[in-house]
Amino acid sequence: MRKLLWAAFLIFSLECAHNATAQTCSLTVSTLNFGTYTGTLLNGTATGRVTCAGGWNIPMDAGTGAGATVTNRKMTGPFGATLNYALFRDSARTQNWGNTTDTELTGTGNTNVTVYGQISATQHVISGTYTDTIHTATTSFTVTVTIVAACTISASALSFGVYAGVTTNATSTMIVNCTTNAPYYVGLNAGTATGATVTTRKMTSGAHTLNYSLYSNSAHTTNWGNTVGTDTVAGSGTGANQSLTVYGQIPGAQTLFPGSYSDSITATITY
């Protein structure tokens, strides 16, 4: 067996003995670009071509990521953040590609080769470009992926229960999930009632209305509106769910008309 060195966008040669006649083997291969990672399992490939009259084998090291191994490689991104990934010899991604006799890719003659890469799901890292460099004996190729900031938001209903003309308070919870270190702002609009504003919202029951307010603090002093940087709630993503509490209040001494009152508020997350 003879070792054939691996390169990205590079061609190299080695001399091998074959039936007492010198032969030259070469390999060309592209960079492995995973594209964009959004937290779900992501596969990628790089392809190449071996030109060789005899047998060959291709090793790959652990790469340059801090703490990486040949079974758990790491791309490095902003501020030293790392993203785990793996390289395989087969399309089923069950045969790790390493640098020992039992984990190298082997073959004979002129052959197309494919590097099968995979990034596992639910990794929480900051947005940016992540790269790694895989080495063989004297050459290398690049592995890269881009992580774009992303956020989701959901909310539970806010129920005041029964209003009897006295100040009534209630809360609801919103769940925000944003990419690690991604800054975000959550705003609440004025609702659907005619004449409502973000400082005086209105629930309706037929032609009747009932004023209420939404706040971002338990003291009911900081209005929660919809203007970024003015009356929205700011945060920074962790990659995991974060809870935000909405504090609602119906002022007392409002004229009472029996009925069921409701409003619909749209929550907007800006990131």
N, C-alpha and C positions, 0 to 999 in steps of 0.2 A: 504493500500500500504506500501511496505518496500523498503528502498533505498538499492541498490546494488552498491558497490563502484567499480570504473574502474581502471584497472592496465595494464601496458605493461610488459609482461613476468613475471608477478607476479600472485600468486593465494592468495586470501584472503577469509575469512569466516565471516559470521555474523549470529547471532542467532535470529530467528524470531518465534513469536507465531503463530501456525497454528493448529486450532482445539484442542487447549490446549496442543499440543505436540511440543517440540522444533524442529526446522528444521535448516539446514545449507545450505546457498546459496553461490556460488562461481562463479568467472568469470576469464577466461584467454583470452588474446588478444595480438596481435603482434604490434610492432611499425609501425606507418604510414610513409612509405618512399615514397616520390613522385618521386624519381629518379633524373633526370636532367631537369632543367627549362631553356628554351631558349627564353622566352618572349612571347610564345603563351600559350593559356589557357591550364592548366594541371590538370588532375584529378588523384586521388590516393585513395586507400582504405586500411583499416586495418580490419582484421577479428578476431572474438573471439567466445567463447562459454559460455553461461550462464547455470549453473547447479542449479536448484532451484525447489522445489516442489510447491511453491505458486507464488504469484504475485511479481513483482519487478519493479524498475525504476532506470535509470542510468543518473546522472547529469554530466556535464562537465563545468569547469570554463573557464575564458578567456585566460588562459595560462600566461606565464611569460614575454612576449614581452612588451616593454614600450608602454603605450597608448592603449594596446589591449582591445577589448571588446568581448563578446560572439558572436557578429555578424561580427566582423572584427579582427580576431586573427593575430598575428605577429610572424613570425620566426625571430631570430636574427642571423646575420652573422658577417663577419669581420668588425672591427672598429665600432661596434654598428649599422651597417646598418640593416634595417628590410625589410621583404618581407610579404605582406598581404596574408592571406588565410582564408578559411572558412571550417567549419565542418557541415555535414548534417546527418539527420536520414534516408533519402530516396535516392534511386539511381538517381532520377531526380534532386537531389540537390536543392530542393525548400524548405525543412523544416529544418531550422537551429537547431543545437543541442546545447542547453544551459544548464542552471542549475536552471531553474524555472519549476514549475509544468507543464506548457503548452509547454515547449521546451525539456523536458527530454524524453529519450527513455523508453517506458514501455512495459511490456509483462508478460507472465505467463509460468512457467514451464521451462524445459530444451530447450534451443533455441540457434541457431547460430545467432550472431549479426555482423553487418558490420558498420564501420565508413566510411562515404563518404567524402573525402576531395577535395578541389578545390583551385587552385591558379589562379587568374585572369590574363589576358593577359596584355602586354605592361607595365610591371613594369621594371624600369631601376635601377638596383642595381649592386654593384661590385661582381665579381666572388668569389666563396668560398662555404663553407658549412654553411647552415642555419638550426637552430634547435629551437624547442619550447618544453615546457613541459606542458601538460594538467593535471590538478589536479581534483580529486573528493574530498571527505571528508578527506581521509587519504592516498590515493595512487595516482599514476601518470603514464603517458605514454609519449613517445617521438614522435615528429613529425619532419621530416627532409627532406631536399632537397639539391641538389648540383647545383650550377650555374657555368658553364664553360665559359670562355672568348670567345667571337665570334665577327667577323667583316665582313662587306660587303663593297664593293667599286664599284662605277660606274663613268662614265666620259662622258662629251660632246665632240663633235668634235672640233678641233682647226683649224679654217679657216683663212688663211693669206689674202685671197682675191686675188688681182692682184699684182704681183711683177714686178717692172719696173727698177730693177737694183740699187735701193737705199735700205738702211736698212729698213726692214719692221717688225713690231711687231704685235702680236696677243695673245689672251689668251683663255683658256678653263677652265672649272670647273670640279673638281672631288668631289664626295660626299662619305664620309666615315661614317660608323655607326659601333661603337664598344661598347661592354659592358662597363658600367661605370668604370672608373679608369683603364681600360685595356690599357697598353702601346702598341703603334703600330708604324710601320715604313712603309712609302710608297715609292716604288722605281719605276723608269721608265727605260725600257731596251733601247737598241741601235736602235731598229726598225728592219725593214726587208731588207733594202738595203745592197747589198754586200759592204763590207769595212766600213760600218758605225760603229761608236763608240758612247758611251754615251756623249762624248764631241763634236763630229762632226757627227751629224745625217744627213741622206740623203733622200730627197724625190726623186722619180723616175718618169720619163715619157718616156716609151720605154727604149732606151739605154742611155738617158740623166739623169743626176742627178743635184740636187740643194741642197747645204748644208744649214743646219739650226741647231739651238740649243734650248734646253729647260732649263728653269731656275725656281728656287723656289722663287725668289724675283723680285720685279718690276724694280729694277735697272739693272737686267740682268747680275748680277755678280756672283751668286751662282748656279753653274751647278746642274741639277737634274739628278742623276744617279741611280744606282741599287745596290750599296754596302751598306748594313745596317751599320749604325754608321759612314759612311764616306760621302756619298753624297745623302742619302735618306732624306725624311722629317719625323720627329718624331712628335708624338702627344699622347694624352691620351683620351680614350673614355669617352663619357658623356651619352651614351645610346640613344642619339638623333643624327640626321644628322649633320655632320660637313663639311664645304666647304673648299676645298683646290684649290688655283688658280695655273694653269700652265702658265708660261710666255714664249711664243715662240718668236724667233727672226731669221729672214733670213738676213745674212750679205749682205751689198751692194757690187757692182762691180763684180758680178758673170756673167759669159758668159751666154747670153740669148738664149735659144732655145724654141720657142713657143710650148705650150702644157699644159696639165693639170697634175700637179705633186702631188703625194700623198705618204704617208708612214703609217705604222700601228705600234703603240707603245703599248706594254703590260705593264700595271700597276700592281704591285704586292704589297700586304699588308701583312706584317709580324707582328705577335702578339703572 
